[in-house]
């Protein structure tokens, strides 16, 4: 009986010691939906508007501090193991992405316009 238990323990230790290889996967962006439009004001001096929510994505245009944009939704991506938040925005028909930290968001366009006038 002791021999059987000893053999089982050895087999169990080999089975448990196998290294599991973890692969990092890139998930597609996931919109966080909200109802109605929001409006944002660029709070950084120079902001690149990207084609996709990624630092390596193509730049579509740039915005300066005080620019007002329509905010469509917020999305979070994982880049190099770090969660990054992006706003999907609309600028006069051009849709793109900017980092969450570069934008203050308001419930109405009037609030955004008032705030933009104060920071310029």
Secondary structure by P-SEA (a helix, b strand, c coil): caaaaaaaaaaaaaaaabbbbbbbbbbcccccccccbbbbbbcccbbbbbccccccccccccccccbbbbbcbbbbbbcccbbbbbbbccccccccccccccccccccaaaaaaaaaaac
